[in-house]
């Protein structure tokens, strides 16, 4: 039997799960022109309003004049420009890290980082409310995949006690659906107790939390020895 795509799409529509793309005809901001209509924007991740900031736009124009508008290749071939390298170095200093690596998207960053850190014979532990990119990264890494109840340190502690191999705890810093924050100090203490590493996705905290916008780690005072990635 041929795959019936129309039937599947109809089922999604009936369940209210069919999604379509809205066409935005204006720069990002509080007010948008969406599908030809003026709307008030409540769903952007551009928390600091940088997407349409004149200084950022001018920097992009100057960079296009200097570097062009394409990298030409992957970073490991010939696509790692001096601008990429300078940004990585500045981000490392800003976040208090030894190194920073650029990825094209947050999804790719989570997929790449988790699969690089753990594999067969290891175990990755993820908060049940983690973003899908973190969950997919854990599932595709080849490591054993364990989910602990949301922000439940006791449950995580029990799972870690039974694990073998390298252990990686993965959590959102600020959970994107509910807006609550992870109990990072308790997670870090538990990680050290079981000789595990910690990885925090701070996509919704960096630039927003902390006195200098350093994110949830700056806000909680945790360093690289406490949260490795």
Number of C-alpha atoms within 10 A of each C-alpha: 3 4 7 8 9 9 10 12 14 13 13 13 12 10 9 9 11 12 9 6 6 9 10 14 13 12 11 17 19 13 13 17 17 15 12 12 9 13 12 11 13 9 8 10 10 13 13 10 12 13 14 12 12 10 10 12 13 11 11 13 13 12 13 12 10 10 12 11 11 8 13 11 10 9 13 7 8 10 13 15 12 10 12 14 14 11 15 16 16 13 18 15 13 13 18 16 15 10 13 18 13 15 13 7 8 14 15 14 17 24 19 15 18 25 17 11 17 20 18 12 13 18 25 29 24 25 23 15 19 20 18 11 16 26 25 14 21 28 17 15 23 17 23 20 15 19 19 19 13 15 20 15 17 12 13 22 16 11 15 23 10 7 17 11 14 17 23 25 24 24 28 23 24 22 20 16 9 8 10 12 17 19 14 22 15 13 22 20 14 20 21 15 12 13 13 20 21 24 22 20 22 20 17 20 23 19 16 16 18 16 10 12 16 19 21 25 24 18 15 13 11 15 13 13 12 19 19 14 18
